Amino acid sequence: MDETRTEKQDVIRYVLEQCEEKELDKIVMVGDRSYDILGGHAEG
């Protein structure tokens, strides 16, 4: 990790960009920290 993505939202956005599935309603975010929830909500 090069630490260019320091916010959870940035990490989630990067993963979604790399993902072959482009229909966001088919993707589920699972996390165990409040940052995971906040980042997931921020990216839709």
N, C-alpha and C positions, 0 to 999 in steps of 0.2 A: 504494500500500500504506500502510495506516495503522498498521502494526506492532502491531495488537491480537493477532495470532497469532505469537508469537515462537518457539514450539517447533514442530518439524516435525510432531509428532503433531497439534497443533492445526490446522495447515494441511491435513493429510490429512483430518482429521475434517470440516473445513469443506467441502472439495471433495466428499467422499462425501455430505454432506448436500445439496449442490447438484445432485448427479448424479441423473439420472432412473433409472438402474439401481440397484435396491435389493438385488439378490442379490449379496452380497459375493463369492461364489465365482466370479462371472463377471468380476470386476475384477482387473486386474493392476497392481501398482506397479512402476515402472521408475525406478531412480535410479542416480546415480554417486557418491554419498557415503555414508559410514557412517550419517550422520543420516537419510538416506532409508530405509535398511534398518531402522534402529531405530524410526523413526516408522511405517513400514509394518507392522512386527510388532506394535507397540503397538495399532494400530487393527484388527488382524486380517486 
